[in-house]
Amino acid sequence: MILSCLPRYQYQRRLLLDYYKIALKHCNIGFGLLLNPSKSAIVYFGTHGRLRQSILPSQIIAAGCTIHVSDRLCLLGVTLDNTLSFDQHVNNIAKNCNYHLQALRHIRASVTDEVAKMMACSIIGSRIDYCNSLFYGMPDRNLNNLQRVQNRPARIVCVTRSQHTSSTQQLYHLHWLPVCSRIQFKLSILCFRSRTLKQPQYLSDTLHSYQPTRLLCSLTQDLLTVPRSKTVFGGRRFSVAAPRL
């Protein structure tokens, strides 16, 4: 369950938290479930400034259980921190990729180019490309870290020992998109499927066709409306990021 309110509305936040407790209690009773505190977590998402300004409880009692507030949350293999910088998640990706790439380097001389390329693609696809649409708007330091991780298998496959060889040329030779382009490509695919197939519906409902106030040539271009966003953090949501691409 996601709760959203402005930091200056403290009374509204208390009402939402009380509503969350009641809804969670009725949900557990209706489905015959029991809340497990050891596997439950609460995270407040926002910018550094808003988190500092907000007065937020350090723990919440819901369904008779005390749930402590954490600064990160692991969901479906993705570590979400409270500012969505993905620092911990990117570090985990780099650690796992380097472990498998080191093994690939040891056996590179014993396999063909096609096999080495296939193994490298499986490592990149299962880790860097996993849920990479969430990386849109991520800090540049983490994008550069992921790009360095991708450059390493390119050097292994191409058997490049010189540090002066351009990684861009190697990626172009292997027909691999850079990390930033892969993120935009995944986001564009989600936007296209949401518009044409109307699936998933929760993403399709956030996209709206552009309707100009007067007759323009852009009326026939099937454009999307870009909602206003006052912060960079808010501009990372799907309803704003997808129409911009």
Buried (B, 14 or more C-beta within 10 A) or exposed (E): EEEEBEBEEEEEBEEBBEEBBEEBBEEBEEEEEEBEEEEBBBEBBBBEEBBEEBEBEEEBEBBEBEBEBBEBBEEEEBBBBBBBBBBBBBEBBBEBBEEBBEEBBEEBEEBEEEEBBEBBBEBBEEBBBEEBBBBBBBBEEBBEBBBEBBBBBBBBBBEBEEEEEEBEEBBEEBEBBBBBEBBBBBBEEBBEBBBEEEEEEEBBEBBEEBEEEEEEEEEEEEEBEBEEBEEEBBBBBBBBBBBEE
